[in-house]
Amino acid sequence: MTPLLELRCLHYVYPSAGSAQRPPALADISLAIRPGTRLVLLGANGAGKSTLLWHCNGTLRPTSGDILLGGKPVRHSRAELTELRRRVALVAQEPDDQLFAGTVRQDVSFGPMNLGLPESEVRVRVDEALAALDLVALADLPPHQLSHGQRKRAALAGALAMRPELLALDEPTAGLDPRGIEALHRQLDTLHARGMAIVLTTHDIDFAHRWAAEVVVMDAGRIAARGPAAEIFAEAALLHRVGLRQPYALAACDTSVGRR
Amino acid sequence: MLRQVDTAACANRWRAHSESVSVFCGGLMLCALLAPPLRAAPAVAGVALLAAFAGARVPARDYLRALLMPVAFLATSAAALCVSISWSHGPRFAYSPVGAHTALEAGVRAFAAICVTMLFAFTVPFTQWLALLRRARTPEPLLDLILVTYRTIFLLDDGLASIVRAQTGRLGYRDARRAHRSVALAAGALFLRSLDQARRLERGLAARNYTGRLTVLLPPSATRARHLALALGVPALVAAAAFLPLP
């Protein structure tokens, strides 16, 4: 099966003074994302998870390497970027980095309007996205009147209204209380059941353990390990080496087995 | 205060009728500015207050608090007009009947205009007046600028509040000297934060296919003929009452 999105030998250095001497934020990253994926990118702070995610819809352009959408290389022309962002929607960690409009409804309409859809179709998509994230009652409020969790849902609704094939979420659990995380879990399950591929970054190992089918572990801009979630989370030594830990559910099992 | 105005604008009973409210406020404003002030201005102010409290159900406390600052400016200016200064035998202050009359006329006129402006601010949500501006064919880049400014004001307000909280928690406002320094540091930090926020917002918009235009869905117009008739009729009655000769 042709991957939905493929990253080949991706290398990225953040542009700044003395960037030639700076270590790359991404080095030699190759990754294929297939339809229906439930992938979590794990890693310590600065491992390159978010940088990788921002490459997935062309917001960052690799210093070298290729991005392939449906098997075709993306050259970052305006038309190609529009197509890439139609099929791959990204939600930033901080909702205020995306929400700009006067009301939630207007903000959610921004992406579909940029696709040049007729207004009637935009209204259908906006209503659908608001309903999916339980935002109908808040639709006509300005973003600054919402809580952090509600703003995160509004940012996610903005991405859903694009009806992407791949949803890339940067730290979707950050700042959410346990109830918010459970609701997010259910919403992601629903989207996945509709056939959407989902890639997310998180520091919440326990959430990743419950939700992910596949895991990519990153360390210093490189992929340290990848594989089915069950296998990766069983590798306690690997996780400790890259500054992570095992999920509590597995660690508790290991401890109880050790005591016996 | 900005937040209270914004909240009331989003929650009042007239929030979906921006066109009628705009016509109503426009008519009242014309009455306040053009009609004989001593007869028209009290009527305009009364109608505006009645409309805000009884019609749109704007919280009276917030509305009156918002009036306080401009009315204070008005009062100081009016007081200055009531006094004349002569320098012929050293500085001498005297009550000026002509100045007092001018102050009264200008004062009531300005007060009425302020009441109408506040009525508009408290009853028309931002998205509605953006829609009005778009229907009035305001240039799109200007609308984009207004949209981003509106959002950024609240982001920076949040940012400033968190900076001041952090400074207060570490005794940054313990005395005048420290307060001075803390305010300067807060201003500097806020400036840097605004630049960073702009950069992040630009990246966030790029991820959503931003192509140089902030095109969003606008709320549909909910204007009805009877609302428009009322919006035109009430200011017309006020004007008629002001211009008609007294019996």
Interface residues (C-beta under 8 A of the other chain):
Chain A: W54 N57 T59 R78 L81 T82 R85 R86 A89 L90 A92 E94 D96 D97 Q98 L99 F100 A101 G102 T103 R105 Q106 D107 S109 F110 G111 M113 N114 L115 E119 V122 R123 V126 D140 L141 P142 P143 H144 Q145 G158 A159 M162
Chain B: R3 D6 T7 C10 P125 F126 T127 L130 L147 V148 Y150 R151 F154 L155 D158 Q197 R200 L201 R203 G204 L205 A206 A207 R208 N209 Y210 T211 L214 T215 V216 L217 L218 P219
